[in-house]
Structures are given as C-alpha cells and as structure tokens.
Amino acid sequence: GAVVSQHPSWVICKSGTSVKIECRSLDFQATTMFWYRQFPKQSLMLMATSNEGSKATYEQGVEKDKFLINHASLTLSTLTVTSAHPEDSSFYICSARDGTSGGHTYNEQFFGPGTRLTVL
Amino acid sequence: AQSVTQLDSHVSVSEGTPVLLRCNYSSSYSPSLFWYVQHPNKGLQLLLKYTSAATLVKGINGFEAEFKKSETSFHLTKPSAHMSDAAEYFCVVSLSGGYNKLIFGAGTRLAVHP
C-alpha cells in the first residue's frame, strides 16, 4: 500500500515548450502533495506544497508562474513547467501525504519515483 | 529555524562491517527526524522515523538510529553492511513536527565493497 506514481518517468523537450508531470497516489487519499527538485548529486529542495482544492504554496525563490501546480483531486497533482529552458533540466520528485486513512500510514509522506526532465 | 547537516558526503565500507552515517540537526521545536534511502532511478524509501517516542529507533533492513538531544544528533547505524545497502541516504527534519514540510540534508552516498 501507499504507492505514489509519477508520469512520465523521463521527458526530453525543446526550449520554450511546456511540460506537464503527473503525480498520483494509487491507494490512498492525499490531502497534501509536495513537489521537490533535485539537481545531480544534490539534495531535494522543496518547491511547493499543495493542498487539494486550494492554491499551492511556493517556497521562496520558486516562480509560481513558471511552475504551475494543480491539485484538483485527492489522488492527483500536476506540475507544469512552462516555457522550459535548459536550466530547468532537473529531477522532479513528488510526495503525497496520507491525510485521511487514520491507519498506520496516516500523515506520512510517500515519495514518487521521480521524473527526469531534460530541456534541449 | 530547522536545518540538518550530514557530516559525510561519502562513506565507504566493506561488506559485513558496520555502517555509521552521521547527522546533526538544528530545531527550535521538538523535532521529527527521518532517514530516507534513495537507490538509483527509484523513489525515496523511509528507513525509520523519530517522533518523540523511544530515542532508539529501529527501521527496516537492519538500520537503526538514536536520537540524542544533548548532542543534537540522529546518526544512522547498521551492524553489518550488505552490498544492497549501497545508495544515497538523506537525513530529514520536519518543520513544526509531524509530516509537514521536510527539510533534507545534503545526502551521504554509501559505497559497499566486497
């Protein structure tokens, strides 16, 4: 149980195009989802926190107009990188927090496998 | 403000020998602390967590960590390394406790040699 999937697992796009990454909680309801960015050989940096049905909260220095986050349901959040540039190339990881089950996984964050974005 | 420092960027051990990955934290609150492991091309997996219960926390795959408030440390240990333990390990502190915003350490890459 408590599986989080991401799609696609990798994507290559041209500079100036937009890319959408999906994050799904497969067997639990995620009241909160988090988006992270990880540069090669570096740690994860939190980009934004999204609660279902409300606007995402972005960390300082993250452009909300460039990284659009939608969390329209309890099992799906999307991150859209708009007008992507080579410097946006990175590993994007989502996590989802089990906020409703009340079981042993309640309130724990579960991570997706990540999406590697390469912008040419 | 919460922060976490992993004292070693790389650790190399021989198979069958003990593993020690060091982590120090800074927190204004009683912290929640975690260790996650990241294998190549795989998602992060929770090894263990400390949330103000027992100070010695046992996790999966034989790992354990001890919360020492006086030393502000949460070092990860394993008595005997296995080849499959080779991965990136992250020490993580939670803002405001619980499973809210997570602050990741820089990571420690563990290499295990035959």
Interface residues (C-beta under 8 A of the other chain):
Chain A: V4 F34 Q42 S43 L44 M45 L46 T49 I93 S95 R97 N107 E108 Q109 F111 G112 P113 G114
Chain B: Y36 N41 K42 G43 L44 Q45 L46 K49 F90 G98 Y99 K101 L102 I103 F104 G105 A106 G107
